[in-house]
Amino acid sequence: MDLHVISIFPGMFSAITDEGVIGRAIKQNVLSLTLHNPRAYADDKHNTVDGRPYGGGPGMVMTPEPMVKVIKAARSHAKPGAKVVYMSPQGKRFDHQTAKQFAATDSLILLAGRYEGIDERVIEHHVDEEWSIGDFVLSGGELPAMVMIDAIARLLPDSLGNRESAEQDSFAQGMLDCPHYARPETFAGQKVPDVLLSGDHQAIAQWREQQAFVRTLERRPELVTEELLEKIKLTDDQLDLLAEYRKATSDNLN
Ligand SMILES: C[S@@+](CC[C@H](N)C(=O)[O-])C[C@H]1O[C@@H](n2cnc3c(N)ncnc32)[C@H](O)[C@@H]1O
């Protein structure tokens, strides 16, 4: 996948490019990351990319000229049809499904804002989509871009080694992940669940699915949709749990 990021702080991205899953994906040519700095497209000697907002008020705004130039430059380097995605607290909420859709594309341009954001005319005419990583405001779009890149990169075929798998992670199958344990068998007086030591792969798979289901119902009941229920085969215990949960929520509503 061919990723482009527009940012006035390109150095921040070494946090993800040098190590870990993304570093490995870049080394193995599963992913390429190209950084474009709007300052290189400013036409004054200070490489200014911000200006005072019309109408007054605090803060500065990223001015249109260098932003449009840098977006055009990124588009010319990216593969044809690459979307320009603006990191914005006002965008739609980024989630696993979106990460999956982006991972299925071969090129993407992520635009990180700073200051009070980018001149609205740039957003209207040069941005294809706006995505937020949550209902809070950060000082810049670099961390949101890195969050999105990480979530996307781990879904690319061949980016995770054999020992890791995004398939079992939370949200991949519509549920949260099951609990995990490693050595020692007993830690601080607490023993690993017996079934995980049994060597019975079918029983282990069933236990994991049950745990994942119970966790999802307890922690994120809104994820337990009819679609999910059609996909997984519930055991009698799970059906009882679901019936209990539904009764409790309908009692609460009445
Ligand atoms: C200080 S913020 C600007 C916030 C803007 N004035 C507002 O209230 O909507 C600067 C930049 O950080 C990025 N940013 C901040 N919070 C974000 C979030 N939750 N998701 C994605 N990007 C965010 C955006 O790129 C934004 O242009």
The ligand as an ORCA input file, in Angstrom:
! r2SCAN-3c Opt
* xyz 0 1
  C      -6.401     22.045     17.454
  S      -7.042     21.015     16.190
  C      -8.254     22.073     15.471
  C      -9.601     21.855     16.055
  C     -10.686     22.702     15.393
  N     -10.550     24.088     15.697
  C     -12.033     22.196     15.913
  O     -12.389     22.540     17.045
  O     -12.696     21.414     15.215
  C      -5.744     20.965     15.006
  C      -5.758     19.764     14.096
  O      -5.659     18.587     14.871
  C      -6.273     17.500     14.209
  N      -7.187     16.855     15.169
  C      -7.480     17.279     16.413
  N      -8.316     16.455     17.040
  C      -8.576     15.430     16.189
  C      -9.371     14.264     16.262
  N     -10.100     13.974     17.335
  N      -9.400     13.437     15.195
  C      -8.683     13.722     14.092
  N      -7.903     14.829     13.961
  C      -7.856     15.676     14.995
  C      -6.944     18.069     12.962
  O      -6.132     17.785     11.836
  C      -6.983     19.559     13.238
  O      -6.915     20.324     12.070
*
